[in-house]
Amino acid sequence: MSDDQLYRTIIDALVVQCREGEGQVSARRVLAGVWNENADAADAEAEPGQHAMNVLLGSLDGNQRAVLAGLFADEFESGVYNVLRVLEAAQLPLFEAGEQGGPTDHFLDRLDDWEWPEQSAGQAE
């Protein structure tokens, strides 16, 4: 696998994580109205944050939970974006910006379902 193919695979895998993987775990919990099904009132002392989140989510209607779920998903995407900025700033060869943008540009473009730019002859190795 060429470096370009590896790079594209990594960016696409991050997009999948945002849409279908770890980036949706918290959003799904929020939409369900239960943060942790094992953190009930009896466990409030052992896991106060987990129980408090259950109480909070239980007090919200479906529309409010949908807004909050969207924020959780957006924050996951923001975390991925910031990691890519750090990798680019570290000047790791795989994550250096090129003529067609950098990792954060490509990540945001792929989140918006844009196609990858055509590979130049030198990149297609």
Stockholm file with secondary structure:
# STOCKHOLM 1.0

chainA/1-125         MSDDQLYRTIIDALVVQCREGEGQVSARRVLAGVWNENADAADAEAEPGQHAMNVLLGSLDGNQRAVLAGLFADEFESGVYNVLRVLEAAQLPLFEAGEQGGPTDHFLDRLDDWEWPEQSAGQAE
#=GR chainA/1-125 SS CCHHHHHHHHHHHHHHHHHTSGGGHHHHHHHHTCSCTTCCGGGTTTSHHHHHHHHHHHHSCHHHHHHHHHHHHHHHHHHHHHHHHHHHHTTCGGGCCBTTBCHHHHHHHHHTTCCCCCCCTTTCC
#=GC SS_cons         CCHHHHHHHHHHHHHHHHHTSGGGHHHHHHHHTCSCTTCCGGGTTTSHHHHHHHHHHHHSCHHHHHHHHHHHHHHHHHHHHHHHHHHHHTTCGGGCCBTTBCHHHHHHHHHTTCCCCCCCTTTCC
//
